[in-house]
Amino acid sequence: MSDQELLEKIAKKDEQAFRIFVEKYHILVLNVCNNILNNYDDSMDISQEVFIKIYESIDNFRGESKISTWLYRIAINKSLNHLRSKKRQKWFSSLDSVFGDDSKKQDIKDSSLNIGEQIDLNENKVALQTSISKLPDKQKTAITLNSFEELSYKEISEVMEISVTEVGVLINRAKKNLYKLILDYYKKN
């Protein structure tokens, strides 16, 4: 069944079509949320909210962009709103609350690495995640979509509803800021 057929059936509140749609796009939405939130449980919750939003607002999809672009946009907005609400409520009291339980993240560890290399790799991940979390929202979104979701500048511009040039500027600024933030991280630790 094509995406267009699925959307038409979902618009008619066909639950089977909606299940198929969720199965098809759940991993994409979950990855986007997790790349922004760095917390698997929150990402699961937000990804469910994304699909609820899709179900409730399917009539708003005009077909002017790809479905994946629409999903990215909703997932990013929901994730950033979640981060903002957490900041407002001052739930970021510790590093654990920002990154959640690493055992729940679906990372595959390379068993060929020795313990020292694994510790260094984990420390580098924490440094990167900590630094990314400190970037302004637009820079965080652009660098995440480019580096982790491997979207082109054009695709990112569609998702973020900005020009391709602005995407390039955001990514370049994010890289410069990340460089400084990572250096600061290692100086402090």
N, C-alpha and C positions, 0 to 999 in steps of 0.2 A: 504494500500500500504506500503510495507516495505521500510526501509531507502535506501537499495540498489537500489530498483526500482525507488525511488524518485531521487536518485543521477544520475542514468542512464538517466532518462527523463530530468533532469536539464541540464545534459551534452549536450543533444540535443536541449537545449534552450526552453523546454516546460514550459511556464509561469504558467500554472495551477499547475504543480508539484512543482514549486518553491514557489508558494503561500502556498501550503500545508506544505512544508518544513519550511517556515517562521512561519506559525501559530504554528507548532509543537515545534519549538525551540526558539521562540522569548523571552519568559519569562526567560528561562535559560540564554540566552545571555544578556538580559537586567539586570538581577540580578548580573551577573558577572561584567558587566561594572559599575553598580551602587555601588557595594561593593568596587570597586577600586576608582571610581571618586567621589562618595558621592555627586553627582549632577544629579538629575533626567533628566533635559533637555539635558545635555551633554551625559548622558547615552543613551538616546533615539537616539541622533545623531550618536553616536559611534556604537550602535547596528545596525543601518541602514547601516553604513559603513561596518560592519562585514558581513552582508548579501550580500552587493554589491560585496565584496571581494570573498565570497563563489561563487556567480553566475559567476564572471569573471574567477575564478581559479579552478572551479570544477574538471577540468582535472588533477590538481595537487594532488588530494586526491587519495592516493594509496591503501587505505583500510587496512593499516597495524595497524592502531589504531581504536578505536571506533569513531564514528562521533562526539559524545559529547566531546571527548578529543581534536579533531581537532577544534571544535567550541570554547572550552575554550581557547585554545592556541591563536587563532586569536583574540578573544575578549580581552584577557589579553594584547596581544601585541598592539592592537589598543588603548586600554585604557591607557596603560603606555606611548605610543607615544604621545597621546593627552596631558597627564600630562606634559611630557617633553616639548612639544611645548608651553604649557601655561607658564611653568616656564621660558623658554627662552624669551618669550614676556612679562614677568613680570606682568602677569594678576592676580597674587596672592596678591593683595594689601590689601585685608581684609578677614576676616573669612567668610563673606557672599559669596564672590566670590569663595571660596574653596568649601563650602558646599551647596550653592544654596538655594533656597527657600524651607524650610522644609515642607510647605504646599503641595508641589508637590510630595513629597516622599509618597510612598504608605505604610506607616506604619499604623497599626491599634492600636489605643490607647486603653488601658484597662480602661473602664468606671468605674470599681470598685475602682480605685485609687482616693484618695482625691487630692485636688489641690497641697498640699505640696509634696506628694509622686510623683505626675506627674512632678513637677518642678525638684525634685531630679533625677528622671528617665531621664528627658531631659538633665539635666546638666551632668549626667554620660555618656549619648550618645555623647554629644559634646566633653567631655573629651576623650572618646575612639576614636571618629572620628579624632579629632585633633592629638592624639598620633599616630594612625595608619598612618595618612598622613605624619608623620615625619620619618617613617621607611624607610630603603633602599628598593628599588623596589623589589628585590628578596624576602626579608623578608615579605614585604607587600603582595606580591602575594601568598606566601606559607601560611601565617596565614589566609588570606582572603579565600582561597580555602578550607582550613581545617576547620576553625571556622564557616564561613558563608555559604559556599557551601557544607560543610560536605563531602568533598572528602577524600578518604583514602590517606595515604602516597604514595602508589603505583600509584594511579590515578594522584596525584599531580606530581609525578616524570615523568609520561608520558606527562602531559600537559607542564611542564616546561623543559622537556628534560634534566633532571638531575637524579642522582642516588637517591634511596630511603633514603640512609644515609644522603645525602646532604639536602634532604627535612627535615629530623628530626633535623639536625643542624640548618637550617634556622628557623624552627618553634620554637625551644628552644631559639635561639637568639632573635627572635621577641618577645617572651613572656617576656624575661628578659628586653629587651629594652622598651616594653610597660609598664612594671611595673615602671621603672624609669621615663618614659615620663609622665605617669599618675600622679605619685607623684609630679613631677615638675609642671604639669598643676595645681594641687590643691594648691600647695605652692604659685603660682603666682596669683591665683584667690581667 
